Amino acid sequence: VQLQASGGGLVQAGGSLRLSCAVSGITFRLYGVNWYRQAPGKEREWVASSGGTIHYADSVKGRFAVSRDNAKSTVYLQMNSLNEEDTAVYYCNIRATKEYWGQGTLVTVSS
């Protein structure tokens, strides 16, 4: 199972980015995909989950949106109204018989 996260970059505060997580080696439609992030000097934190229902951390609710394209085995994280606190490496994750992680994509929000 492989997860490939992409779409990170440098964006100004108030801007938007869309992250992608392409999944292979698993029957994608059967599993929810989770997004996590880890800011410099902080622990990794959960951001959002996509499965039968979608859930968001309070810190991103109303600004971030998860969607998935089962035909492409890809999950997206649309991030709007970004602020400096959103600066982090973003990871996608699947929990199947074991837990799988993508390599992470860096999002940097400048003031």
Contacts in CASP RR format, 6 or more apart in sequence:
PFRMAT RR
TARGET T0000
AUTHOR 0000-0000-0000
METHOD contacts of the structure
MODEL  1
VQLQASGGGLVQAGGSLRLSCAVSGITFRLYGVNWYRQAPGKEREWVASS
GGTIHYADSVKGRFAVSRDNAKSTVYLQMNSLNEEDTAVYYCNIRATKEY
WGQGTLVTVSS
1 23 0 8 1.000
1 24 0 8 1.000
1 25 0 8 1.000
1 26 0 8 1.000
1 94 0 8 1.000
1 96 0 8 1.000
1 100 0 8 1.000
2 23 0 8 1.000
2 24 0 8 1.000
2 25 0 8 1.000
2 100 0 8 1.000
2 102 0 8 1.000
3 21 0 8 1.000
3 22 0 8 1.000
3 23 0 8 1.000
3 33 0 8 1.000
3 92 0 8 1.000
3 93 0 8 1.000
3 94 0 8 1.000
3 100 0 8 1.000
3 101 0 8 1.000
3 102 0 8 1.000
3 103 0 8 1.000
4 21 0 8 1.000
4 22 0 8 1.000
4 23 0 8 1.000
4 24 0 8 1.000
4 102 0 8 1.000
4 103 0 8 1.000
5 19 0 8 1.000
5 20 0 8 1.000
5 21 0 8 1.000
5 90 0 8 1.000
5 91 0 8 1.000
5 92 0 8 1.000
5 102 0 8 1.000
5 103 0 8 1.000
5 104 0 8 1.000
5 105 0 8 1.000
6 19 0 8 1.000
6 20 0 8 1.000
6 21 0 8 1.000
6 22 0 8 1.000
6 105 0 8 1.000
7 17 0 8 1.000
7 18 0 8 1.000
7 19 0 8 1.000
7 20 0 8 1.000
7 105 0 8 1.000
8 17 0 8 1.000
8 19 0 8 1.000
8 90 0 8 1.000
8 105 0 8 1.000
8 106 0 8 1.000
8 107 0 8 1.000
9 17 0 8 1.000
9 105 0 8 1.000
9 106 0 8 1.000
9 107 0 8 1.000
9 108 0 8 1.000
10 108 0 8 1.000
10 110 0 8 1.000
11 17 0 8 1.000
11 82 0 8 1.000
11 107 0 8 1.000
11 108 0 8 1.000
11 109 0 8 1.000
11 110 0 8 1.000
12 109 0 8 1.000
12 110 0 8 1.000
12 111 0 8 1.000
13 82 0 8 1.000
13 83 0 8 1.000
13 84 0 8 1.000
13 109 0 8 1.000
13 110 0 8 1.000
13 111 0 8 1.000
14 80 0 8 1.000
14 81 0 8 1.000
14 82 0 8 1.000
14 83 0 8 1.000
14 109 0 8 1.000
15 80 0 8 1.000
15 81 0 8 1.000
15 82 0 8 1.000
15 109 0 8 1.000
16 78 0 8 1.000
16 79 0 8 1.000
16 80 0 8 1.000
16 81 0 8 1.000
16 82 0 8 1.000
17 79 0 8 1.000
17 82 0 8 1.000
17 107 0 8 1.000
18 76 0 8 1.000
18 77 0 8 1.000
18 78 0 8 1.000
18 79 0 8 1.000
19 35 0 8 1.000
19 76 0 8 1.000
19 77 0 8 1.000
19 79 0 8 1.000
19 90 0 8 1.000
19 92 0 8 1.000
19 105 0 8 1.000
19 107 0 8 1.000
20 74 0 8 1.000
20 75 0 8 1.000
20 76 0 8 1.000
20 77 0 8 1.000
21 33 0 8 1.000
21 35 0 8 1.000
21 74 0 8 1.000
21 75 0 8 1.000
21 76 0 8 1.000
21 77 0 8 1.000
21 92 0 8 1.000
21 102 0 8 1.000
22 72 0 8 1.000
22 73 0 8 1.000
22 74 0 8 1.000
23 33 0 8 1.000
23 73 0 8 1.000
23 74 0 8 1.000
23 75 0 8 1.000
23 92 0 8 1.000
23 94 0 8 1.000
24 73 0 8 1.000
26 94 0 8 1.000
26 96 0 8 1.000
26 100 0 8 1.000
28 70 0 8 1.000
28 73 0 8 1.000
29 70 0 8 1.000
31 51 0 8 1.000
31 94 0 8 1.000
31 95 0 8 1.000
31 96 0 8 1.000
32 49 0 8 1.000
32 50 0 8 1.000
32 51 0 8 1.000
32 52 0 8 1.000
32 75 0 8 1.000
32 94 0 8 1.000
33 49 0 8 1.000
33 50 0 8 1.000
33 51 0 8 1.000
33 68 0 8 1.000
33 75 0 8 1.000
33 92 0 8 1.000
33 93 0 8 1.000
33 94 0 8 1.000
34 46 0 8 1.000
34 47 0 8 1.000
34 48 0 8 1.000
34 49 0 8 1.000
34 50 0 8 1.000
34 92 0 8 1.000
34 93 0 8 1.000
34 94 0 8 1.000
34 95 0 8 1.000
35 46 0 8 1.000
35 47 0 8 1.000
35 48 0 8 1.000
35 49 0 8 1.000
35 66 0 8 1.000
35 75 0 8 1.000
35 77 0 8 1.000
35 90 0 8 1.000
35 91 0 8 1.000
35 92 0 8 1.000
35 93 0 8 1.000
36 44 0 8 1.000
36 45 0 8 1.000
36 46 0 8 1.000
36 47 0 8 1.000
36 90 0 8 1.000
36 91 0 8 1.000
36 92 0 8 1.000
36 93 0 8 1.000
37 44 0 8 1.000
37 45 0 8 1.000
37 47 0 8 1.000
37 86 0 8 1.000
37 88 0 8 1.000
37 89 0 8 1.000
37 90 0 8 1.000
37 91 0 8 1.000
37 107 0 8 1.000
38 44 0 8 1.000
38 45 0 8 1.000
38 88 0 8 1.000
38 89 0 8 1.000
38 91 0 8 1.000
39 45 0 8 1.000
39 85 0 8 1.000
39 87 0 8 1.000
39 88 0 8 1.000
40 87 0 8 1.000
40 88 0 8 1.000
42 88 0 8 1.000
44 91 0 8 1.000
45 57 0 8 1.000
46 57 0 8 1.000
47 56 0 8 1.000
47 57 0 8 1.000
47 60 0 8 1.000
47 64 0 8 1.000
47 77 0 8 1.000
47 90 0 8 1.000
48 54 0 8 1.000
48 55 0 8 1.000
48 56 0 8 1.000
48 57 0 8 1.000
48 60 0 8 1.000
48 64 0 8 1.000
48 66 0 8 1.000
48 77 0 8 1.000
49 55 0 8 1.000
49 66 0 8 1.000
50 66 0 8 1.000
50 67 0 8 1.000
50 68 0 8 1.000
50 75 0 8 1.000
51 68 0 8 1.000
54 66 0 8 1.000
56 62 0 8 1.000
56 64 0 8 1.000
56 66 0 8 1.000
59 85 0 8 1.000
60 79 0 8 1.000
60 86 0 8 1.000
63 79 0 8 1.000
63 80 0 8 1.000
63 81 0 8 1.000
63 82 0 8 1.000
64 77 0 8 1.000
64 78 0 8 1.000
64 79 0 8 1.000
64 80 0 8 1.000
65 77 0 8 1.000
65 78 0 8 1.000
65 80 0 8 1.000
66 75 0 8 1.000
66 76 0 8 1.000
66 77 0 8 1.000
66 78 0 8 1.000
67 75 0 8 1.000
67 76 0 8 1.000
67 78 0 8 1.000
68 74 0 8 1.000
68 75 0 8 1.000
68 76 0 8 1.000
69 75 0 8 1.000
69 76 0 8 1.000
75 92 0 8 1.000
77 90 0 8 1.000
79 86 0 8 1.000
79 107 0 8 1.000
82 107 0 8 1.000
82 109 0 8 1.000
83 109 0 8 1.000
84 109 0 8 1.000
84 110 0 8 1.000
84 111 0 8 1.000
85 109 0 8 1.000
86 107 0 8 1.000
86 109 0 8 1.000
87 107 0 8 1.000
87 108 0 8 1.000
87 109 0 8 1.000
88 106 0 8 1.000
88 107 0 8 1.000
89 104 0 8 1.000
89 105 0 8 1.000
89 106 0 8 1.000
89 107 0 8 1.000
90 104 0 8 1.000
90 105 0 8 1.000
90 106 0 8 1.000
90 107 0 8 1.000
91 101 0 8 1.000
91 102 0 8 1.000
91 103 0 8 1.000
91 104 0 8 1.000
92 101 0 8 1.000
92 102 0 8 1.000
92 104 0 8 1.000
93 99 0 8 1.000
93 100 0 8 1.000
93 101 0 8 1.000
93 102 0 8 1.000
94 100 0 8 1.000
END
